[in-house]
Amino acid sequence: MAASFTGDGMMFTMAVRADSAAEEATLAELFAERYAELVRLAYVLTGDNELSEDLTQDAFVKAWPKLRGLRDQSKAPAYLRQTVVNLVRQRYRRVLVERKHLPKPPEPVPGVDVSDAIDLAALVRTLPIRKRACVVLRYYADLSEEETAAVLGISVGTVKSQTHRALRQLAQLVEKPESRG
Amino acid sequence: MSEHNDFEGRLRDALRTEGDSARVSPDALGKIRGRIEQPRRKHSPKRVIAFGAIAAAAACTTAVIVVPQLTGGPDLRSASAPESAAKDSAAQQDNDTSAAKPSETEASGESRMRQESAAVPVLGELVVGEDVNVLLTADISGDTATARLSASKWDGAKWGSRQGPVQVGAAGGLAFDGRLSGHVCEFRVVQAPGKPATVRVRLAQQSGGACSDAYVYELDGTTLRPK
């Protein structure tokens, strides 16, 4: 008995290997440059380290088919960031009664000025996911209103209004801690 | 206004402090690689070949694969693949009672597109066991080409660096005049129980010409040593 390999099959394997080496380098580079940053972004949004890593890894895997074919690799970070934020949003959308599952706001420390003791980051996570994403992208990721709108797939006007309402809500929570319950 | 800015400043500081407290696991890249590779490996022609080789090895004490041909000669100026002469090789291999038959790879439309980007002429490829790949390639120089063997190992996530290459036969053992016109008479691996695998190669300088004596190499992991 004998086996023969077609030339096409062999060249296909060879080409795949060459592609794989280049892709491997691209992936390693993207990972080194962006992974930690994206985990931190997801963590600020979710407050859960393990979930943040899972979502960021999901983002790399989901985005990879598109990223590997990108001619302009400078667009990769924005695409990955958008994927992470969308995955976080999807995660929260799955919970039908979102407010039931919101993290519990921190309790004020007795005898200490409330405004100093409040964990603002934890308060941000009590916001509905869209407001939260607006605040985190604007004040943590330092994105412009236009960039934030692009990541979230909403209008610049909506980013402005959502961010404004979120800040007002946070300020109220800080000033009147009893309203946090 | 300044109160508003002060609040935004506090918010930025709080979020940055929060972000900095996130931890990153050291094996994250490996996990991502693994998940990306999974679907790719599932459909890899190499896996098809590997499964065939395993099945053959289970049936025989000797596992043998291959024999591509260069009849007709590929036009390397356009970096296309060598022509397959499966019929010729099958006829030649039918006389070899120690040969086994793994799955035959089939050229898809995608493979045809991919091969156009491949510049290295591959004369043949073997899969030894489940995870070692041996390539027979042609190194073209002027109007001749030199056959070379190299091997690499799959570590579960990616192919390791290719060991070798080892020159097969004389330098310029194959004729090249814009097209490779030589002939691979034999390219196979012999795996006897308890002994290291050996790779056998015989070449003809011209298509249809006389075949050389066998060049035999012992395969130790991915290291190829002439015997």
Boltz contact constraints between the chains, C-beta under 6 A:
constraints:
  - contact:
      token1: [A, 1]
      token2: [B, 99]
      max_distance: 6.0
  - contact:
      token1: [A, 1]
      token2: [B, 100]
      max_distance: 6.0
  - contact:
      token1: [A, 1]
      token2: [B, 101]
      max_distance: 6.0
  - contact:
      token1: [A, 2]
      token2: [B, 90]
      max_distance: 6.0
  - contact:
      token1: [A, 2]
      token2: [B, 93]
      max_distance: 6.0
  - contact:
      token1: [A, 2]
      token2: [B, 94]
      max_distance: 6.0
  - contact:
      token1: [A, 2]
      token2: [B, 99]
      max_distance: 6.0
  - contact:
      token1: [A, 3]
      token2: [B, 65]
      max_distance: 6.0
  - contact:
      token1: [A, 3]
      token2: [B, 101]
      max_distance: 6.0
  - contact:
      token1: [A, 3]
      token2: [B, 102]
      max_distance: 6.0
  - contact:
      token1: [A, 4]
      token2: [B, 67]
      max_distance: 6.0
  - contact:
      token1: [A, 4]
      token2: [B, 86]
      max_distance: 6.0
  - contact:
      token1: [A, 4]
      token2: [B, 89]
      max_distance: 6.0
  - contact:
      token1: [A, 4]
      token2: [B, 90]
      max_distance: 6.0
  - contact:
      token1: [A, 5]
      token2: [B, 68]
      max_distance: 6.0
  - contact:
      token1: [A, 5]
      token2: [B, 105]
      max_distance: 6.0
  - contact:
      token1: [A, 6]
      token2: [B, 84]
      max_distance: 6.0
  - contact:
      token1: [A, 6]
      token2: [B, 105]
      max_distance: 6.0
  - contact:
      token1: [A, 6]
      token2: [B, 107]
      max_distance: 6.0
  - contact:
      token1: [A, 7]
      token2: [B, 81]
      max_distance: 6.0
  - contact:
      token1: [A, 7]
      token2: [B, 82]
      max_distance: 6.0
  - contact:
      token1: [A, 7]
      token2: [B, 83]
      max_distance: 6.0
  - contact:
      token1: [A, 7]
      token2: [B, 84]
      max_distance: 6.0
  - contact:
      token1: [A, 8]
      token2: [B, 81]
      max_distance: 6.0
  - contact:
      token1: [A, 8]
      token2: [B, 107]
      max_distance: 6.0
  - contact:
      token1: [A, 8]
      token2: [B, 111]
      max_distance: 6.0
  - contact:
      token1: [A, 9]
      token2: [B, 45]
      max_distance: 6.0
  - contact:
      token1: [A, 9]
      token2: [B, 105]
      max_distance: 6.0
  - contact:
      token1: [A, 9]
      token2: [B, 107]
      max_distance: 6.0
  - contact:
      token1: [A, 10]
      token2: [B, 122]
      max_distance: 6.0
  - contact:
      token1: [A, 10]
      token2: [B, 125]
      max_distance: 6.0
  - contact:
      token1: [A, 11]
      token2: [B, 81]
      max_distance: 6.0
  - contact:
      token1: [A, 11]
      token2: [B, 115]
      max_distance: 6.0
  - contact:
      token1: [A, 11]
      token2: [B, 118]
      max_distance: 6.0
  - contact:
      token1: [A, 11]
      token2: [B, 122]
      max_distance: 6.0
  - contact:
      token1: [A, 12]
      token2: [B, 111]
      max_distance: 6.0
  - contact:
      token1: [A, 12]
      token2: [B, 114]
      max_distance: 6.0
  - contact:
      token1: [A, 13]
      token2: [B, 45]
      max_distance: 6.0
  - contact:
      token1: [A, 13]
      token2: [B, 46]
      max_distance: 6.0
  - contact:
      token1: [A, 14]
      token2: [B, 118]
      max_distance: 6.0
  - contact:
      token1: [A, 14]
      token2: [B, 122]
      max_distance: 6.0
  - contact:
      token1: [A, 15]
      token2: [B, 114]
      max_distance: 6.0
  - contact:
      token1: [A, 15]
      token2: [B, 115]
      max_distance: 6.0
  - contact:
      token1: [A, 15]
      token2: [B, 117]
      max_distance: 6.0
  - contact:
      token1: [A, 15]
      token2: [B, 118]
      max_distance: 6.0
  - contact:
      token1: [A, 31]
      token2: [B, 29]
      max_distance: 6.0
  - contact:
      token1: [A, 36]
      token2: [B, 24]
      max_distance: 6.0
  - contact:
      token1: [A, 39]
      token2: [B, 22]
      max_distance: 6.0
  - contact:
      token1: [A, 39]
      token2: [B, 24]
      max_distance: 6.0
  - contact:
      token1: [A, 40]
      token2: [B, 19]
      max_distance: 6.0
  - contact:
      token1: [A, 40]
      token2: [B, 22]
      max_distance: 6.0
  - contact:
      token1: [A, 43]
      token2: [B, 22]
      max_distance: 6.0
  - contact:
      token1: [A, 44]
      token2: [B, 15]
      max_distance: 6.0
  - contact:
      token1: [A, 44]
      token2: [B, 18]
      max_distance: 6.0
  - contact:
      token1: [A, 44]
      token2: [B, 19]
      max_distance: 6.0
  - contact:
      token1: [A, 49]
      token2: [B, 22]
      max_distance: 6.0
  - contact:
      token1: [A, 49]
      token2: [B, 23]
      max_distance: 6.0
  - contact:
      token1: [A, 53]
      token2: [B, 25]
      max_distance: 6.0
  - contact:
      token1: [A, 57]
      token2: [B, 31]
      max_distance: 6.0
  - contact:
      token1: [A, 57]
      token2: [B, 32]
      max_distance: 6.0
  - contact:
      token1: [A, 60]
      token2: [B, 32]
      max_distance: 6.0
  - contact:
      token1: [A, 61]
      token2: [B, 35]
      max_distance: 6.0
  - contact:
      token1: [A, 61]
      token2: [B, 36]
      max_distance: 6.0
  - contact:
      token1: [A, 64]
      token2: [B, 36]
      max_distance: 6.0
  - contact:
      token1: [A, 120]
      token2: [B, 11]
      max_distance: 6.0
  - contact:
      token1: [A, 120]
      token2: [B, 14]
      max_distance: 6.0
  - contact:
      token1: [A, 121]
      token2: [B, 14]
      max_distance: 6.0
  - contact:
      token1: [A, 121]
      token2: [B, 15]
      max_distance: 6.0
  - contact:
      token1: [A, 121]
      token2: [B, 18]
      max_distance: 6.0
  - contact:
      token1: [A, 139]
      token2: [B, 11]
      max_distance: 6.0
  - contact:
      token1: [A, 139]
      token2: [B, 12]
      max_distance: 6.0
  - contact:
      token1: [A, 139]
      token2: [B, 15]
      max_distance: 6.0
  - contact:
      token1: [A, 140]
      token2: [B, 15]
      max_distance: 6.0
  - contact:
      token1: [A, 171]
      token2: [B, 7]
      max_distance: 6.0
